[in-house]
C-alpha cells in the first residue's frame, strides 16, 4: 500500500466547551481511515499527557470504533497504542 501526506488535528475541551489543549500534525498515511485512526491516537495521547481523568470522545467514523474493538491487519500497532491509552484513560 502506498502512503501519502495527510493531516490530523483535534481539540480537548472541558464540559463547558472551553478549550484545554489542541494539536495539528502532518502525518504519513495509507488512506483516510488511517488518518482518522492517527488523529484518535494523537487525541488520546494528548489527553493522557495533560492528565485528563474523565473524557468523552466524539468521532464521526464508526469504522474507527469497529477497528479499535475488532482490529485491522494494516494498523495493528496504532490500534494497540489506542487500546492502551483508552485503558489508561478509564475506557471512555
MARFIFI-319786 format. One record per atom (N, C-alpha, C): residue in one letter; x negated, y, z; residue number from 1. Coordinates in nm, 4 decimals, always signed. Layout:
<rs>
+----+----------+----------+----------+-----+
: aa :        x :        y :        z :   i :
+----+----------+----------+----------+-----+
:  a :        X :        Y :        Z : NUM :
...
+----+----------+----------+----------+-----+
</rs>
This chain:
<rs>
+----+----------+----------+----------+-----+
: aa :        x :        y :        z :   i :
+----+----------+----------+----------+-----+
:  x :  -0.0842 :  -0.1177 :  +0.0000 :   1 :
:  x :  +0.0000 :  +0.0000 :  +0.0000 :   1 :
:  x :  -0.0883 :  +0.1234 :  +0.0000 :   1 :
:  x :  -0.0519 :  +0.2168 :  -0.0797 :   2 :
:  x :  -0.1301 :  +0.3386 :  -0.0923 :   2 :
:  x :  -0.0795 :  +0.4440 :  +0.0043 :   2 :
:  x :  -0.1700 :  +0.5054 :  +0.0770 :   3 :
:  x :  -0.1325 :  +0.6091 :  +0.1724 :   3 :
:  x :  -0.1386 :  +0.7466 :  +0.1100 :   3 :
:  x :  -0.0916 :  +0.8426 :  +0.1851 :   4 :
:  x :  -0.0941 :  +0.9793 :  +0.1381 :   4 :
:  x :  -0.0837 :  +1.0744 :  +0.2541 :   4 :
:  x :  -0.0993 :  +1.2000 :  +0.2245 :   5 :
:  x :  -0.0890 :  +1.3022 :  +0.3269 :   5 :
:  x :  +0.0552 :  +1.3288 :  +0.3636 :   5 :
:  x :  +0.0757 :  +1.3571 :  +0.4874 :   6 :
:  x :  +0.2094 :  +1.3888 :  +0.5358 :   6 :
:  x :  +0.1988 :  +1.4765 :  +0.6579 :   6 :
:  x :  +0.3112 :  +1.5067 :  +0.7130 :   7 :
:  x :  +0.3134 :  +1.5891 :  +0.8324 :   7 :
:  x :  +0.4059 :  +1.5303 :  +0.9362 :   7 :
:  x :  +0.3748 :  +1.5602 :  +1.0610 :   8 :
:  x :  +0.4583 :  +1.5166 :  +1.1729 :   8 :
:  x :  +0.4654 :  +1.6324 :  +1.2708 :   8 :
:  x :  +0.5788 :  +1.6444 :  +1.3349 :   9 :
:  x :  +0.5934 :  +1.7508 :  +1.4325 :   9 :
:  x :  +0.7033 :  +1.7187 :  +1.5302 :   9 :
:  x :  +0.7010 :  +1.7872 :  +1.6407 :  10 :
:  x :  +0.8046 :  +1.7660 :  +1.7400 :  10 :
:  x :  +0.7948 :  +1.8670 :  +1.8523 :  10 :
:  x :  +0.8979 :  +1.8692 :  +1.9338 :  11 :
:  x :  +0.9017 :  +1.9580 :  +2.0498 :  11 :
:  x :  +0.9523 :  +1.8807 :  +2.1704 :  11 :
:  x :  +0.9149 :  +1.9293 :  +2.2857 :  12 :
:  x :  +0.9713 :  +1.8817 :  +2.4116 :  12 :
:  x :  +1.0392 :  +2.0008 :  +2.4750 :  12 :
:  x :  +1.1666 :  +1.9810 :  +2.5100 :  13 :
:  x :  +1.2456 :  +2.0860 :  +2.5728 :  13 :
:  x :  +1.2981 :  +2.0352 :  +2.7056 :  13 :
:  x :  +1.3267 :  +2.1282 :  +2.7952 :  14 :
:  x :  +1.3889 :  +2.0882 :  +2.9211 :  14 :
:  x :  +1.5387 :  +2.0712 :  +2.8996 :  14 :
:  x :  +1.6102 :  +2.0393 :  +3.0057 :  15 :
:  x :  +1.7528 :  +2.0109 :  +2.9941 :  15 :
:  x :  +1.8347 :  +2.1316 :  +2.9495 :  15 :
:  x :  +1.7784 :  +2.2519 :  +2.9583 :  16 :
:  x :  +1.8466 :  +2.3721 :  +2.9114 :  16 :
:  x :  +1.8111 :  +2.4067 :  +2.7671 :  16 :
:  x :  +1.7196 :  +2.3307 :  +2.7090 :  17 :
:  x :  +1.6757 :  +2.3580 :  +2.5727 :  17 :
:  x :  +1.5563 :  +2.4506 :  +2.5638 :  17 :
:  x :  +1.4971 :  +2.4851 :  +2.6787 :  18 :
:  x :  +1.3788 :  +2.5715 :  +2.6793 :  18 :
:  x :  +1.2552 :  +2.4910 :  +2.6392 :  18 :
:  x :  +1.1704 :  +2.5543 :  +2.5610 :  19 :
:  x :  +1.0505 :  +2.4906 :  +2.5091 :  19 :
:  x :  +0.9532 :  +2.4576 :  +2.6216 :  19 :
:  x :  +0.9000 :  +2.3352 :  +2.6213 :  20 :
:  x :  +0.7943 :  +2.2950 :  +2.7143 :  20 :
:  x :  +0.6638 :  +2.2777 :  +2.6386 :  20 :
:  x :  +0.6678 :  +2.2028 :  +2.5299 :  21 :
:  x :  +0.5475 :  +2.1780 :  +2.4507 :  21 :
:  x :  +0.5896 :  +2.1429 :  +2.3087 :  21 :
:  x :  +0.4980 :  +2.1599 :  +2.2161 :  22 :
:  x :  +0.5260 :  +2.1259 :  +2.0776 :  22 :
:  x :  +0.3977 :  +2.0896 :  +2.0056 :  22 :
:  x :  +0.4136 :  +2.0324 :  +1.8891 :  23 :
:  x :  +0.2965 :  +1.9947 :  +1.8107 :  23 :
:  x :  +0.3321 :  +1.9879 :  +1.6637 :  23 :
:  x :  +0.2313 :  +1.9996 :  +1.5823 :  24 :
:  x :  +0.2405 :  +1.9654 :  +1.4409 :  24 :
:  x :  +0.1061 :  +1.9046 :  +1.4043 :  24 :
:  x :  +0.1095 :  +1.8084 :  +1.3153 :  25 :
:  x :  -0.0135 :  +1.7396 :  +1.2801 :  25 :
:  x :  -0.0085 :  +1.6917 :  +1.1360 :  25 :
:  x :  -0.1228 :  +1.6916 :  +1.0712 :  26 :
:  x :  -0.1353 :  +1.6277 :  +0.9411 :  26 :
:  x :  -0.1629 :  +1.4805 :  +0.9693 :  26 :
:  x :  -0.0941 :  +1.3945 :  +0.8971 :  27 :
:  x :  -0.1124 :  +1.2510 :  +0.9174 :  27 :
:  x :  -0.1278 :  +1.1824 :  +0.7825 :  27 :
:  x :  -0.2018 :  +1.0731 :  +0.7816 :  28 :
:  x :  -0.2150 :  +0.9903 :  +0.6630 :  28 :
:  x :  -0.1113 :  +0.8799 :  +0.6756 :  28 :
:  x :  -0.0163 :  +0.8787 :  +0.5855 :  29 :
:  x :  +0.0972 :  +0.7874 :  +0.5988 :  29 :
:  x :  +0.1146 :  +0.7000 :  +0.4748 :  29 :
:  x :  +0.1823 :  +0.5890 :  +0.4966 :  30 :
:  x :  +0.2141 :  +0.4972 :  +0.3876 :  30 :
:  x :  +0.3425 :  +0.5409 :  +0.3178 :  30 :
:  x :  +0.4424 :  +0.5820 :  +0.3983 :  31 :
:  x :  +0.5720 :  +0.6216 :  +0.3440 :  31 :
:  x :  +0.6453 :  +0.7066 :  +0.4483 :  31 :
:  x :  +0.7673 :  +0.7453 :  +0.4178 :  32 :
:  x :  +0.8441 :  +0.8322 :  +0.5078 :  32 :
:  x :  +0.8724 :  +0.7643 :  +0.6412 :  32 :
:  x :  +0.8991 :  +0.6347 :  +0.6400 :  33 :
:  x :  +0.9239 :  +0.5610 :  +0.7639 :  33 :
:  x :  +0.8010 :  +0.5649 :  +0.8542 :  33 :
:  x :  +0.6858 :  +0.5488 :  +0.7949 :  34 :
:  x :  +0.5604 :  +0.5562 :  +0.8711 :  34 :
:  x :  +0.5412 :  +0.6951 :  +0.9310 :  34 :
:  x :  +0.5756 :  +0.7987 :  +0.8552 :  35 :
:  x :  +0.5649 :  +0.9353 :  +0.9050 :  35 :
:  x :  +0.6561 :  +0.9570 :  +1.0258 :  35 :
:  x :  +0.7797 :  +0.9059 :  +1.0189 :  36 :
:  x :  +0.8736 :  +0.9169 :  +1.1319 :  36 :
:  x :  +0.8206 :  +0.8426 :  +1.2540 :  36 :
:  x :  +0.7632 :  +0.7250 :  +1.2325 :  37 :
:  x :  +0.7086 :  +0.6461 :  +1.3431 :  37 :
:  x :  +0.5918 :  +0.7191 :  +1.4088 :  37 :
:  x :  +0.5040 :  +0.7761 :  +1.3274 :  38 :
:  x :  +0.3921 :  +0.8519 :  +1.3833 :  38 :
:  x :  +0.4400 :  +0.9741 :  +1.4595 :  38 :
:  x :  +0.5439 :  +1.0401 :  +1.4104 :  39 :
:  x :  +0.5995 :  +1.1562 :  +1.4813 :  39 :
:  x :  +0.6530 :  +1.1138 :  +1.6173 :  39 :
:  x :  +0.7212 :  +0.9998 :  +1.6226 :  40 :
:  x :  +0.7698 :  +0.9484 :  +1.7511 :  40 :
:  x :  +0.6531 :  +0.9192 :  +1.8446 :  40 :
:  x :  +0.5515 :  +0.8513 :  +1.7941 :  41 :
:  x :  +0.4338 :  +0.8206 :  +1.8756 :  41 :
:  x :  +0.3708 :  +0.9478 :  +1.9315 :  41 :
:  x :  +0.3546 :  +1.0493 :  +1.8488 :  42 :
:  x :  +0.2925 :  +1.1739 :  +1.8940 :  42 :
:  x :  +0.3780 :  +1.2442 :  +1.9998 :  42 :
:  x :  +0.5112 :  +1.2394 :  +1.9837 :  43 :
:  x :  +0.6001 :  +1.2974 :  +2.0856 :  43 :
:  x :  +0.5908 :  +1.2224 :  +2.2177 :  43 :
:  x :  +0.5892 :  +1.0909 :  +2.2102 :  44 :
:  x :  +0.5777 :  +1.0112 :  +2.3324 :  44 :
:  x :  +0.4445 :  +1.0372 :  +2.4024 :  44 :
:  x :  +0.3385 :  +1.0449 :  +2.3243 :  45 :
:  x :  +0.2060 :  +1.0709 :  +2.3819 :  45 :
:  x :  +0.2023 :  +1.2086 :  +2.4477 :  45 :
:  x :  +0.2632 :  +1.3069 :  +2.3828 :  46 :
:  x :  +0.2674 :  +1.4407 :  +2.4406 :  46 :
:  x :  +0.3474 :  +1.4405 :  +2.5708 :  46 :
:  x :  +0.4610 :  +1.3711 :  +2.5742 :  47 :
:  x :  +0.5421 :  +1.3635 :  +2.6958 :  47 :
:  x :  +0.4625 :  +1.2991 :  +2.8087 :  47 :
:  x :  +0.3871 :  +1.1956 :  +2.7772 :  48 :
:  x :  +0.3055 :  +1.1296 :  +2.8800 :  48 :
:  x :  +0.1952 :  +1.2231 :  +2.9295 :  48 :
:  x :  +0.1367 :  +1.2996 :  +2.8404 :  49 :
:  x :  +0.0276 :  +1.3917 :  +2.8791 :  49 :
:  x :  +0.0745 :  +1.5050 :  +2.9677 :  49 :
:  x :  +0.1969 :  +1.5536 :  +2.9455 :  50 :
:  x :  +0.2470 :  +1.6640 :  +3.0285 :  50 :
:  x :  +0.3280 :  +1.6118 :  +3.1474 :  50 :
:  x :  +0.3213 :  +1.4799 :  +3.1683 :  51 :
:  x :  +0.3813 :  +1.4143 :  +3.2860 :  51 :
:  x :  +0.5314 :  +1.4381 :  +3.2969 :  51 :
:  x :  +0.6006 :  +1.4216 :  +3.1857 :  52 :
:  x :  +0.7463 :  +1.4274 :  +3.1877 :  52 :
:  x :  +0.7951 :  +1.2943 :  +3.2447 :  52 :
:  x :  +0.8776 :  +1.2983 :  +3.3470 :  53 :
:  x :  +0.9204 :  +1.1730 :  +3.4095 :  53 :
:  x :  +1.0535 :  +1.1221 :  +3.3554 :  53 :
:  x :  +1.1406 :  +1.2101 :  +3.3135 :  54 :
:  x :  +1.2698 :  +1.1695 :  +3.2592 :  54 :
:  x :  +1.2867 :  +1.2365 :  +3.1241 :  54 :
:  x :  +1.3036 :  +1.1553 :  +3.0198 :  55 :
:  x :  +1.3192 :  +1.2138 :  +2.8875 :  55 :
:  x :  +1.4352 :  +1.1500 :  +2.8133 :  55 :
:  x :  +1.4859 :  +1.2246 :  +2.7182 :  56 :
:  x :  +1.5835 :  +1.1764 :  +2.6217 :  56 :
:  x :  +1.5213 :  +1.2000 :  +2.4859 :  56 :
:  x :  +1.5218 :  +1.0997 :  +2.4021 :  57 :
:  x :  +1.4611 :  +1.1111 :  +2.2705 :  57 :
:  x :  +1.5713 :  +1.1210 :  +2.1668 :  57 :
:  x :  +1.5679 :  +1.2258 :  +2.0868 :  58 :
:  x :  +1.6607 :  +1.2406 :  +1.9750 :  58 :
:  x :  +1.5832 :  +1.2120 :  +1.8474 :  58 :
:  x :  +1.6296 :  +1.1143 :  +1.7742 :  59 :
:  x :  +1.5631 :  +1.0763 :  +1.6496 :  59 :
:  x :  +1.6713 :  +1.0477 :  +1.5460 :  59 :
:  x :  +1.6482 :  +1.0911 :  +1.4232 :  60 :
:  x :  +1.7523 :  +1.0772 :  +1.3214 :  60 :
:  x :  +1.7324 :  +0.9562 :  +1.2310 :  60 :
:  x :  +1.6517 :  +0.8611 :  +1.2741 :  61 :
:  x :  +1.6257 :  +0.7430 :  +1.1926 :  61 :
:  x :  +1.6564 :  +0.6162 :  +1.2707 :  61 :
:  x :  +1.7662 :  +0.5507 :  +1.2361 :  62 :
:  x :  +1.7973 :  +0.4238 :  +1.3024 :  62 :
:  x :  +1.6942 :  +0.3174 :  +1.2660 :  62 :
:  x :  +1.6278 :  +0.3340 :  +1.1512 :  63 :
:  x :  +1.5220 :  +0.2396 :  +1.1131 :  63 :
:  x :  +1.4075 :  +0.2409 :  +1.2134 :  63 :
:  x :  +1.3747 :  +0.3573 :  +1.2668 :  64 :
:  x :  +1.2671 :  +0.3666 :  +1.3664 :  64 :
:  x :  +1.3064 :  +0.2906 :  +1.4928 :  64 :
:  x :  +1.4287 :  +0.3065 :  +1.5346 :  65 :
:  x :  +1.4751 :  +0.2346 :  +1.6538 :  65 :
:  x :  +1.4669 :  +0.0842 :  +1.6287 :  65 :
:  x :  +1.5081 :  +0.0407 :  +1.5120 :  66 :
:  x :  +1.5011 :  -0.1015 :  +1.4783 :  66 :
:  x :  +1.3585 :  -0.1553 :  +1.4824 :  66 :
:  x :  +1.2639 :  -0.0826 :  +1.4223 :  67 :
:  x :  +1.1279 :  -0.1380 :  +1.4192 :  67 :
:  x :  +1.0589 :  -0.1311 :  +1.5554 :  67 :
:  x :  +1.1003 :  -0.0391 :  +1.6416 :  68 :
:  x :  +1.0449 :  -0.0378 :  +1.7776 :  68 :
:  x :  +1.0851 :  -0.1659 :  +1.8499 :  68 :
:  x :  +1.2089 :  -0.2092 :  +1.8320 :  69 :
:  x :  +1.2574 :  -0.3287 :  +1.9005 :  69 :
:  x :  +1.2253 :  -0.4586 :  +1.8270 :  69 :
:  x :  +1.2305 :  -0.4560 :  +1.6930 :  70 :
:  x :  +1.2141 :  -0.5792 :  +1.6157 :  70 :
:  x :  +1.0754 :  -0.5971 :  +1.5551 :  70 :
:  x :  +0.9982 :  -0.4872 :  +1.5440 :  71 :
:  x :  +0.8661 :  -0.4945 :  +1.4837 :  71 :
:  x :  +0.8690 :  -0.4692 :  +1.3340 :  71 :
:  x :  +0.7499 :  -0.4579 :  +1.2771 :  72 :
:  x :  +0.7329 :  -0.4337 :  +1.1338 :  72 :
:  x :  +0.5905 :  -0.4743 :  +1.1002 :  72 :
:  x :  +0.5733 :  -0.5506 :  +0.9947 :  73 :
:  x :  +0.4417 :  -0.6030 :  +0.9588 :  73 :
:  x :  +0.3373 :  -0.4947 :  +0.9333 :  73 :
:  x :  +0.3783 :  -0.3824 :  +0.8776 :  74 :
:  x :  +0.2812 :  -0.2797 :  +0.8387 :  74 :
:  x :  +0.2405 :  -0.1864 :  +0.9518 :  74 :
:  x :  +0.3176 :  -0.1796 :  +1.0588 :  75 :
:  x :  +0.2943 :  -0.0767 :  +1.1607 :  75 :
:  x :  +0.2736 :  -0.1337 :  +1.3004 :  75 :
:  x :  +0.2161 :  -0.2507 :  +1.3116 :  76 :
:  x :  +0.2108 :  -0.3190 :  +1.4412 :  76 :
:  x :  +0.1370 :  -0.2401 :  +1.5482 :  76 :
:  x :  +0.0275 :  -0.1768 :  +1.5147 :  77 :
:  x :  -0.0492 :  -0.1029 :  +1.6148 :  77 :
:  x :  +0.0301 :  +0.0161 :  +1.6682 :  77 :
:  x :  +0.0884 :  +0.0938 :  +1.5797 :  78 :
:  x :  +0.1651 :  +0.2111 :  +1.6221 :  78 :
:  x :  +0.2885 :  +0.1688 :  +1.7012 :  78 :
:  x :  +0.3538 :  +0.0622 :  +1.6594 :  79 :
:  x :  +0.4701 :  +0.0115 :  +1.7331 :  79 :
:  x :  +0.4293 :  -0.0300 :  +1.8736 :  79 :
:  x :  +0.3193 :  -0.1015 :  +1.8858 :  80 :
:  x :  +0.2698 :  -0.1432 :  +2.0168 :  80 :
:  x :  +0.2409 :  -0.0213 :  +2.1043 :  80 :
:  x :  +0.1765 :  +0.0800 :  +2.0483 :  81 :
:  x :  +0.1453 :  +0.2011 :  +2.1239 :  81 :
:  x :  +0.2725 :  +0.2728 :  +2.1675 :  81 :
:  x :  +0.3727 :  +0.2785 :  +2.0801 :  82 :
:  x :  +0.5008 :  +0.3403 :  +2.1171 :  82 :
:  x :  +0.5670 :  +0.2625 :  +2.2304 :  82 :
:  x :  +0.5660 :  +0.1311 :  +2.2206 :  83 :
:  x :  +0.6256 :  +0.0486 :  +2.3258 :  83 :
:  x :  +0.5569 :  +0.0714 :  +2.4606 :  83 :
:  x :  +0.4242 :  +0.0797 :  +2.4586 :  84 :
:  x :  +0.3507 :  +0.1065 :  +2.5835 :  84 :
:  x :  +0.3895 :  +0.2420 :  +2.6421 :  84 :
:  x :  +0.3966 :  +0.3445 :  +2.5581 :  85 :
:  x :  +0.4320 :  +0.4778 :  +2.6055 :  85 :
:  x :  +0.5762 :  +0.4813 :  +2.6560 :  85 :
:  x :  +0.6667 :  +0.4147 :  +2.5856 :  86 :
:  x :  +0.8056 :  +0.4091 :  +2.6313 :  86 :
:  x :  +0.8146 :  +0.3453 :  +2.7689 :  86 :
:  x :  +0.7389 :  +0.2392 :  +2.7901 :  87 :
:  x :  +0.7380 :  +0.1740 :  +2.9218 :  87 :
:  x :  +0.6818 :  +0.2677 :  +3.0276 :  87 :
:  x :  +0.5727 :  +0.3352 :  +2.9937 :  88 :
:  x :  +0.5107 :  +0.4308 :  +3.0865 :  88 :
:  x :  +0.6069 :  +0.5436 :  +3.1235 :  88 :
:  x :  +0.6920 :  +0.5822 :  +3.0278 :  89 :
:  x :  +0.7864 :  +0.6924 :  +3.0494 :  89 :
:  x :  +0.9201 :  +0.6450 :  +3.1060 :  89 :
:  x :  +0.9290 :  +0.5198 :  +3.1469 :  90 :
:  x :  +1.0508 :  +0.4703 :  +3.2109 :  90 :
:  x :  +1.1545 :  +0.4185 :  +3.1148 :  90 :
:  x :  +1.1129 :  +0.3802 :  +2.9938 :  91 :
:  x :  +1.2033 :  +0.3249 :  +2.8926 :  91 :
:  x :  +1.3250 :  +0.4123 :  +2.8630 :  91 :
:  x :  +1.2991 :  +0.5348 :  +2.8145 :  92 :
:  x :  +1.4126 :  +0.6248 :  +2.7833 :  92 :
:  x :  +1.4983 :  +0.5692 :  +2.6706 :  92 :
+----+----------+----------+----------+-----+
</rs>
